[in-house]
Amino acid sequence: MTLVHARRAAGEFTTPASKDHYAPELRLEPVHVVLRLQVDLEAKRLDAVITHRLRANDAGANALVLHGEDLEGLEVEGASHDYDGRTIALTFAEPFARGEEREVTLRYHVVEPRSGLLFHGPSPDDPKAPVFLATDHETERARHWFATVDHPNVRPTLRFEIRAAKDLSVLANGAERGATDHEDGTRTVVWELDQPCPSYLTCFAVGDFVRWDGETVDGVPTAAFAPAGPFTAEHLERSFGRTAEMLRWLPELLGTPYPYPKYFQLAVPFIGGAMENISLVTWDDRFLLDEELARDERQLVDVVNVHEMAHTWFGDLVVCRDFAHAWLKESWATYIEACWLDHDQGRDARDHDLWRMREAYVKETRERYVRPIVTRRFDSSWDMYDYHLYPGGGWRLHMLREMLGDETFWAAVRDYVARYAGKVVETDDFRRVLEEHSGRSLARFFDQWLRSPGLPTLEGHFAWDPAKKEGTFVLRQTQVDDKKGIPCFTFDLELGWTVNGEEHRRTVRFDDQRLRHTFAMDAAPSVVRVDPGLKVMHTLKFEAGSHRWRNQLEAPDVVGRIQAGEALCATGSRGNIEAVADAFRAEPFWGVRQAWADALGKANAEAAIEAVASLLGSEEEPRVLAALARAAGSVRDARSKRAIGEALERSPSPRTREALLEALGKQRDEGDRERLKKEAATPTFAMAAEAGALRGLGALRAADDLVELLAPGAASYRARAHAATALGGVARRADEPTQERIREALIDALRDPNIRVRAAAASALVTARATGARGALDRYRTTLPAQEQLRLDRQLRALSRGDGSLKAAEDRIEALERKLRELGDRVDKLG
């Protein structure tokens, strides 16, 4: 699954009620399931007859508990049962002999279940919406329509017999085995999957879909589908056209052929990002590209594509025994993104992706919580799917690769995949294979980097002694926290310096909280580096001197250049910022320019405002332009506003336009209100400009306009959630009558037909500190699956803390920042 957004509020990862979670016992194991399903899209109803073939792994077993929430009219044949609305306790009169198999059949129906099964059709929000049904299960949501053991270590083979109107397409896991037409205008389509499949990867879909057929790769057909009407085969080809190339590359990298009968992909609205269901990957339709959106997101769609495909081997073929070990699938899929970029574009693209991964993980550790990558203690398995699991774990894999070397690492990985194909794994299984191939003892690494929270947080400086011609690196680990269990890490660290154009590197052992190493140098180094080879996950606050950071703006590696630009912008010095701006204009790699744009936006200096305004007029790469737009929006200034307006007139790409419209609103000029309102109500393919305009109206504090645009049909279905989110922020600074109007609109939105609007409205009410909405939020909670209820519970606890009156404090902070910028500029000029 692709991580689309953070799911947790700031604070501890677990609550006092958290407990350790383990895989269920399998004394009786479902080994094959037949799913006879009848679909009524208009009634949003599914009638199911589910037959489980059970095998006894232990003599004397006579009971099994299945998950199944809100199943109507449940009947069971082959066992007695007790159903409490959440679980089905099956009991067999005669105990099983070891190895014995029996069948049990369950009949029931569901009508528009709260999760797991998405029925979609026309609504006031989207009167022309396509009609379809699709599953979406991660992590434990199959149970809302599928009576099964809803856990990864239960992996039966599957047979689907799906009956629906014969003019509709029917897709499912596995290979199609035929179809039968019926006199009532329906058709039954049969799909079979002969390989084991856990419930979260079980998938089917029914709808009027357009189809694009890609290449057949080593006998494996590839195809993509989306709702007909909004999308065409051209959209599918543009989005998924490189699938065959990836399907050739990954088996070569991993040494095991693609194991399933097809590779199909389906894109529909309201899927949670993208999901690696076996042989039928589902995507949210926001990833489909027209020509304009491809300017922004061609690479994004490719890396999501290869991420989901990587799950074929990491998660689908080799399955995590339980959620404690989910990094063995998600961290791997995330790291494969970087490997693909290296293969496809080269080292700069890979290193930039590793830097981006590190930034995302570190941000979560600073702003929200730290936790071990591998842990059994959590409130919901859904909580595990965070930036620790994806980029945090991905970086641990990169460190192992750097430690062992490519030849040993990839040989071990290929052995691991082949050895555990079709089986379940735990973290130590992977460790033992790496140890066998390398001769290394990796227990300390896994204990520190995977079973302990945190990462090395380094601070230090470099000192040059001209008399002795020696340079000294001084570093310390500042992260150690006994209460949180954050250790002092032991690792090898590369140090580097450049003298007279020649680069030198030495590796030292960092095994204490403090490190001090002195090296002979022929002259004062022009550049000094910590971890120049990008081998260790860490954060760094390092005093090298502005002159050395300026020299590093021309480093041969992208991360070195990014670090130099960030360090120089953080000084706020006019000279340093102008040096970054000059380097920006000559910088060849877009990712470096994007990072520097972000750094300029954080600089809070007059020189940075001038630089951003100037660069907005000359930059052409859409991803960098969007970053410059965000930087321009970080401060209210006439120069920024003028540059934003000029950039909007140059036909920017969809994501750039989105960022520019939000930045325009942040200038808080009432004269822009009508333009933003018009943009918010004007449909576009990407629905990006609408979202940016809605956020811009939020920055403008246009409460009445946002309330109007929140209504179903007033703006694009994908964008309207931004109106709810913006209203939450506006309410924090509004007078009481305005707050009351916003609260009423958001409470009404808790019953909106759009699931994302409902979720955004709930979060906005918490942001607004709308304590009077507690009853409405409690009622909304009952409509959610358990994993989302826990998320809302955390928000509701936040709602009970404080009144959230921030207007005066925020105004004072803004005024102070403006004075600091002006003072800093005067000091620079005096200097």
N, C-alpha and C positions, 0 to 999 in steps of 0.2 A: 504494500500500500504506500502511496506517496503522501508525505506529510504536507498538508496544505496550510494549516494554521495551528498556532499554539492552543492548547485546550485547558490550561490550568492558570489560575490566578496566582499572584505572588504569595509566598509563604512556604511552609514545609510541604514536601512531596506527599507525605502520609498524614493521616489524622490519628488521634488516639484510638480510634476504633479499627484501624487497619490490622490485618492479620496476614500470616504467611499463607501462600496459596500453593497447592500441589496438584499434579495430574490425578485424575480419578483412577480408581482401581478398575481393572478390566478382567475380573473373573468371568464375566459374560461380556463378550465383545461383538458389536455389530460389524459384520464383515462384508455384507452386501445389502443395498437398499434399493427397492423398487418404488419410485414415486409416480403414482398415477394422479395426474393433476388436471382439473377442469377449470378453465379461466373464463370469467365474465368481466371484461374490462369496464363495461358500462356500470355494472353494479359494484365494481371494485371488490369482487368476491373470488375466492379460490376454494374449491372443494378438493380435498386431498384424501387419497387412500395410500398409506405408507406401510410397506412391508419390510421389516427388518429380518435378515437372517442372522441369527446369533450363534456364536461359537463359544463353547466353554473352555477357558484356559485353566480352570481349576475344578477338580471333582467336587461335587456337592453344591456348587453354586445354584441358586434358585431365585435371584432377585437382581433387578437392574432399574436404575432411575434414569428416565429420559427428561430432557428439558422441553417445555412447550408452553408458551405463555398465551393466555386468552384464546384458547382453542374452543370453538363452539361445537356442541353436539358430539362430543368425543365418545367413540365406541372402540372397544379393544377385543380382538379375537386372538386366542392362543395363550392368554395369561389373564389372571385377575389384576385389577388395577385400582389405584387410589390417586385422584387428581385434585390438586389444591389450587389450580389456576396458574401455577408456575412450573411444577414438576409432575411427572407421571411415574408413580412407583409401581413397577411391574413385579408380580410374584407368580412363580410357576409351582404348580402342585407337586410335581415330581422334580427332584434335583437333577441337574445335568451330570452326565459322565464326562470325564475329561476328553476334549476333542469333539464332543457331540454337538450337532447343529440343529436348531429349530427355528421356526418362523413365527413372528408375531405381527399382526396387522392392526393398524389404527386408522379409523375413519373420523373426519372432522371437517370443519370449514372455518375460514377466517374472512372477515370483511374489513378492508382497509386497515390492516394491523398497524400498530404504532411505530413499527420499525421493521427492518429486514426485507420487506417486500414493498416496493415503490409502485403504486398505481398513479398514473399521470394522465391528465386530460384537460380539456378546456375549463377555464375558471374565470371569474371576474378579473383576476390578475393577468391572465393570458388567454383571451377568448379563442385564439387560434392555435392553442397548444396541441401538440401531437398526442395521440392516445397510445399508451404502451404500459407494460409492466416489466420491471426488472428487479433483481435481487441485489442487496448490498449488505454484507454480513459482518465485516470486521468490527469489533473483535468477537463478540458473543451475541449476535442479533439474528442468527438463523432461527433460533428458537421461537421467534414471533410468528412463524408460519410452518416451520419444519420440526416435527416431533423427533428429536434425536439426542444423542449425547453431544452437546454443543461445546466441544473442547478439541484442541488440535491433535491430541494423541489418539483420537478415535477416527479411523480412516477407512471407511468401507468403499467398495466399488459401487458404481451407480448405474441405474437404468431409469430414464425418464420416459414416461408416456404422457404427453401434454396435449390436451384437447382444447382447441380454440377455434375461432372463426377462420375458415380456410383461406380467406384473403390476407391473413396476417402471417408474418414471418415468426418462426419459433426457433429459438437458439438455446443451447444448453452445453454443459461440459461434454467432452468426448466426441464420438463419431456418430453421424446420423445413420440410422439403421432402416429408415423407411417411413412411410406415412400412409394413413388410411382415411379416406373421405367418408363422411356420414350424411344421411339424408337430411338432417336438420341444418345443413350448411356449415358444419364444423369439420375439423380434420384433427386426427391424432398423429402427432409426430413423435418418433422414438429416437432417443439419443442414448448411447451407452458409453460409459467410461470404465475401461478395464483396469485402470491403475487406481490405487487407493487415494481417497480424497477426504480431507477433514471438512467439517460443516462450514467453516468460514470461507472455504474456497468453492463450495457448491454454488452453482449459478445457473439460472435460466432467465430468458426474456421473451416477451411476446409483443409484437407491435407491427406497424406499417413502417418498415425500415428500408432506406436506400442502401444499396450494397456496392462496394468497390472491391474488386478482386486484385490482389497483389500477386507477386511471384510465388511459385511453388519451390520450396527450398528442401532439397534432399527428400523429396516425396511428401513434404509437409505443406499443405495449402495455407495461404495467408489471405485474409479478407477483413474488411472493416465495414461497420454498419452504423447508421444514425437515423433518427426519425426523418421520414420523407416529408418534404415541404420546406421546413427551415433549412435543410441541408441537402447537398448534392454529392455525387460521387467525386466531384472535383475537390470539395472540402476534405473528404476522406483521404484522397490521394495526397493532397498537399500536407496533411497532418501526419499520415502514417506511411508515407511513401518510402521511408528508409528502413521499414521493418525487416524486409528480407535481408538487407545488408547486415543488420544486427543479428539476425537469426543464423547467419553464417559465421559471424565473428565470435559469438559467445561459446558455442560448442568447441571451437578451436582453442579458445582461451582456457576453458575449463576441462577439456578432455573427455566430455561425455556428450553423446548426441542428444538433440532435443527429443524428449521421451513420449510426447503426446501426439494424437492423430491430426491435430490442426492447430493453427495459431490465429484465432479470430479476435477482433476487438470491436467493442460496442460503445458508442458515446451517446449519452442521454442526459437530460437535466437532472440535477440534484443527487448525483452520485457523489460520495465523499472523496473527491480527488480522483484517484485511479486505483483499481483493485485487481490483483493478480490472479483472479479465479483461474483454475486449471483449464487451459485451452480456450478460455473465453474471458479476456481481460475487459473490464468495464472502466469507462472514463466519464468524468463530468464533461458536458458539452462545451464548457468554457475553454477547453483545450483545442477545439476545432478551429482551424485557421482559414481566414480568407486572405487575399493578397496583402491587404494592409496590415492585418494583425501578424502575419508572418514576418514583417519587418521587425517586430518586437520579440516574438516568442518562438521563432524557428528552433533555436537551440534549446529552449525550455521544454518544448514538446519532445524533442529528440531524447533529452536526458530522462524525462519521465518514461518515455517508451522503453529505453534500455533498462531503467530501474525495474519496471514491471516485468520485463522479459527475464531479468536476472533472477527474479523470484522463482522462475521455472526450476532452477537448480537449488536456490537458497530459499526454502519455505514450502515449495510444492513437491519437489522430488525428495529433498532432505528436509524433514519436518521437525520443528522444535517440539520437544516433549511437552513443554508447558510454557506459559508466558514469561516466566523468569528468564528464559533463554531466547527471547524474541530478537535479541541483537543478532543471532545467527542467521536471521533472514533480513531484517530491516537494515542493520548496519552494513551487511554485505551488499544489498541492493544499492545502498547509497554510495558505497565505495566503488562499485562497478561504474557509477556515473563518471567518477573521476578517471577511471581506467579507459572508459569509452572516449572521453574528451582527449586523453593522451593519444589514443589510437587515431582518432578522427582529425584532431587539430594540432596536436603537438604538446610539448612540455609546458609551454606558457598557459595553455588552456587548463591543463591538469592542475598546475600549481595554483592558479587563480581559484579553481573550484575547491581545492583543499583549504585555501585561505578563507573562502566564503563559508565553508563548512565549519571551520574553527570559530569564525566570528559568530555564527548562529548558535553554536553550542555554548560558547563563553557567555553570550548575552543571557541565555537562560540561567546559567550558574550565578550570574551577578544579580539578575533582576527577579528571579523566581525561587529557585532552590537548587541544591546539589543532591544527587543520589547516586548509588552505585549503578553501573550499566546493567549488571546482573543482580537481581534482587527478587526474592519471593514476597516481599512485604509491599503491598499496595492496596488501595481501596477498590479499584476497578482495573481490570486488565487494560482497559482503554487508556488509563493514565500512563501506562508504560510507553505509549506511542508519542514521544516527545522529542525534543532536540538532543537529549542525552542518547536516546536509542538510535536516531538516524545519523546525524553528523558526528555526535560524540563517539558512538561505537565505530562508525566508519573510520574515524581517525585512529582508533586503536588498531584496526586492521592495517592501516598504512604504516603505523609504527612497527608492527610485526614484520611487515614486508621489508622495511628499511633495516631492521635488526638482522633478519635472516638472509637477505639478498634475494634477488628475483628468482634465480634458478631454484634455490631450496624452497622458497615460499610457494611458488606456483606448482612445483612438483608435489608438495604436501597438500595444497588445495585440491589438485586434481585427484589425488589419492583419497582425500576426505570425501569428495563428492561421489566418487565411484564406490567407495567402501560403504557409505551410508545411504546410497540411492534406494528409495522405497522404504526407508526406516526413519525412526525418530531419534533425535540427538539431544545431548546436553552440552554445555560449554566445555566440560572436561574431555569429551570425545574429540573436539576440535583441537584442544591443547595437546592431547596425547599424540595425535597424528603429526602435529608440528614438531613435537619433541623427537619422535621417531626419525623424522627426516633430517633434523638439524643437529641432533645430539645435545641440544640445549636443555637446561632445566628452566622451564617457563612458569613455574608455580608462583614465583615472586611477582613476575609481570602481571599474571592474571589476578593475583590477590590485590595488587596495588591499583591497576588500571581498570579492572572490570568489577571487582567485588568491593572496592572501597569508593567512597564519593570523592569528588573534587579532581583537581588537576594542579600541576605546579604553577604557582603565581609568582613570577620572578621579578625582582627589583634589583637594580644595581647601576654600576657606572664603570667607565674605563678611565684609567689614569696613565699618562705618559711621563716617563722620567728621562729627560734629555741627557742628563749626565751619565746615567747607566745604560742608556739606549735600551730601555725595557718598557714594555707595556703590560699593564695589569688589569685583568678583568675581575671585578668584585660583584658577586651575585648572592642573593639570599632567597630562600623559599618563604613566602609570607602567608601561605594558605593554611598552615598547620592549625587544626582546631580539634582538640581532643573531644570536646562535647559533641561535635558533629561527626566525629570519626574520620576526619580528613587527615591523611598521614603526611609525613615528610617522604617524598618520593625518591627512589634510587634509580638513576638512569644515566646513560651516556649522553653528553652534550657536546656538540661541535661548536667551536669558537673560530672566528675568522677575522683576518685583517688584510689590508692592501697597502703595500709599500712600493713606491715607485712603479705603480702599475701592475705589480705582481701580487696575485692573491695567495694567501697562506691559510691553511686550516689545520686545527688540532682538535682531537677528541679527548675530553676529560671525563672523569667519573664524578657525578654529582650525587653524593650519598649522605649528605648532612644538610642542615638548614642553611649553612653558609659555605660559599665557595670563593676561593681567591687563587687565581693562577697568574703567574708572571712569565712572560715570554721575551726572549731577546729579539730585538727588531733593529734593522739597519738604520731606520729613520722613523720619524713620527708617521703613523699610518694615516692615510687619507680617508679610509673607511674602516670601521670595526663592526663586526657582526656577531650575533648570538643565534645559533642554529641556522646558518645560511643555507643548509641543504634541505630545510623543511622536513625534519625527521622526528620531531618531538612535539606532542601536544602541550602547549603552555601559553601563558600570557606573559607579557614582558613590558616593564617600565624601565627604560635604560637611558642613562645620560651619556651620550656620546659626543655632544657638542654640535651646535648648529652647522659649523663648517663641514663636519663629517656627514651629517644628514644631507646637506646640500650635495655633496659629492655622490652620496648614495642614490640620489635621484636618477643617476645614470647607471645603476647596477645592472648586471646582465640578466637578473631574474626578476620576474614580475612582483613577487612578494617583497623583495628588498626595496623595490621602487615604491610600492604601496606603503610600506612601513616608514620610509623616509618622508613621503608626503604627509602622512598622518602626524608624524612627530613635529614636522615644521609648522603645520597648520595649528597644532595644539599650543605653540608658543604665543600665537597672536601677533607676532612681530610682522610689521609691514614688509621688511626685507625678505623674511622667510616665506611669507605668503606670496609675494611677487615672484620668488624663485620657483615656487610650486606652479604658479600660473604660467610662467614661461615654459617650464618643463611640460606642462599639460598640453600646450600647443604643438609640441614636437613628439609627444608620447605615441608610439604606434599601436599599443595594445588597449582595446576598449575597456577591459576590466580594470586596468590601472587608472584610467581617466575617470571611470565611474566611482572608484574608491576615493580618489582625490576630490571629486565633486562632493561626496558625502562629508569628507573631512573639512572642506571649505565651508559647508553649511553649518558645521558645528563650531567653527572658529570664533564666532561672535566678535568679529573685528571689521573695521571699516574697509581695510584692504581686501578682505574676503568678499564683502558685498560687491565691491567694484569688480573683482575678478570674476565672480559668478555672473554678474550682469554682462560683462564683456564676452565670456565664454559661451553664454547662451546664444549669442549672435553668430558664433562661428562654428559650433559643433554640429556634426551631421549624423553621428551614430545615434539611433533612437534610444538605446538603453542608457547612453551617457546623457543625452538630452533630458530624459526623465529624471535622472539623478540631479542634474543641474536645476531642473524645475523645482524639485523638492528642496534643494539648497536655497533657491531664491525665495521659496515660501517660508523659510525658517525665520525670517525677519521682515518687519514692515518697513519699507523704504521705497522712496519714489524711483530710485534707479532700478530696483528689483521689479517694481510694478511695470515700468516702461519696457524692460527686457522681456517680461512675461507676455505682455501684450503683443510685442513684435513677434515673439516666437509662435504665438497662437495664429498669426496671420500667414505662417509659412507652411500650411498644410502638414502639421505634425502627424506622426504615427498615432494609433489609438492609445497606447499606454503613455506616450509623451503628452498627448492632449489631456489625458486623465490627470497626470501630475501637474500640468500647467493650470488647469481649471481649479484644482484644489489650491495651488499656490496663489492664484488670483484671489480666491476667497479669503485667504489668510492675510491679504493686504488690507482687508476690512474697509473697502471703499463702497459705500452704499450705491454708488453709480454702477457697480457691476452686478447688482442683484438680479436685474431682469435678464441679463445675458446668462448668468448661471442658471436661473430658473428655466430659461428656454432650452439650454443645453441638457439639463436634467430630464426634460420631458421629450427630448428628440431621440427616437430609437436609432441605435447603431448596431452593427453586427456584433462587435466585441462587447457592447454594453459597458465600455470602459469610460468614455467621456461622461456618460450619465452618472457613473459612480463618482468620478472626480468632481463633477459639478455639485452633486449632493454633499460631498464632504466640504467643498468650498462654501456652500450655503451654511453648513454647520459652523465653519470658521467665522463666517459673517454674522452668525447668530440669528439667522433668518427663521425663527421658530414657526411662524405662520406658513411660510412657503414649504418648509419641511413637513409639517403636518399635512398639508395638501398633497404633497408628492408621495407621502407614505401610503395613501389610499390605494387599494388594488386597482391596477390599470393606469395609474397616473404616471408611472415610470416603468422602465424595463424590469422584468421579473427578477433578473439577476442583480440589478442595481438597487432595488428598493430597500434592501436590508441596510444599505448605507444611510438612508434617511433615518431609520430607527436609531442606528448607532450615533449619528450626528445629533439627534435630538437629546440623547442622554448627556452629551457634553454641553449642549446649549442650556439644558435645565440647571446644570451646576452653577451657572452664572446669571440666571434669569430672576426677575422679580416673581413674587408669589402667584399673581394671576397667570403669568406665562407658564410657570412651573405646573400649575394645575391643568392648563390646556395640554401641555406635553404629556403629563401623566395619563390623562384620559385617552389621548391618542395611542400611547404605548400600551396601555391596558387593553384597548380594543385590538391592537395588533397582535396580542397574544392568541387571538382566535383567527388570525389571518390564514388564508388558504396556502400561503407560501411558507414552507417549513423554515427557511432561512430568515425570513422576516420575523417569524415568531421567536426564534432563538435570539436574533439581534434585539428585539424589543425587550426580552427578558434581561439581557445583559445591560441594555440602556437604562432600564428601571433601576438596576443596582447602581450603575454609574451616577444616576440622578439622585441617589439616596432617597428614592421614593418609598419611604416606610409605609405609607398608606396603601401601597400596592401589594402588600405581603399576601393578602388573601387571594388576589388574582394570580400571583406567582405560584402559590401553593396549588391552585386549581390547574394551572398550566403544567406543573410538575407531574401531575397524574397522567398526562398524555405522553410522557417521555419513556424511552427504554431505561433500564436500570443504570446503564453506564452514563447516560446523560443526566439522570436524576442526581447522581453523585456530584457531577459538575455543577449543577444548579444549586445543590445544597451548599457548596462552598461559597457561591455568590450570595446566597441568602444569609449566610453567616457574616459576610462582609457588609451586607445591608444593615445589619443590626449595630454596626460600629460607626458612630459619629454622624454628624449632619451634613458633612461634605461641603460646607460653605467656603468656597475658595476664591471668590471674585476679587476681594481686596488684596489677598496675598499674591495672586497671579498678576494683578495690575502692578503691584510694587516690584515684583520680580522682573517684569517686562521693562519697566522704567529703569531699574538698576542695570539691566543688561545693556540698554541703549546708552546709558551714561558711561559704562565701562568701555564700550566700543569707542565712543568719542574720546575718552581719556587716553585709551591705548594708542589711538591714532595720533593724538597730540604729542605723546611721549616719543613715539617713533620719529615724528618730524623734528622734535627738539634734538633727538639723538643724531 
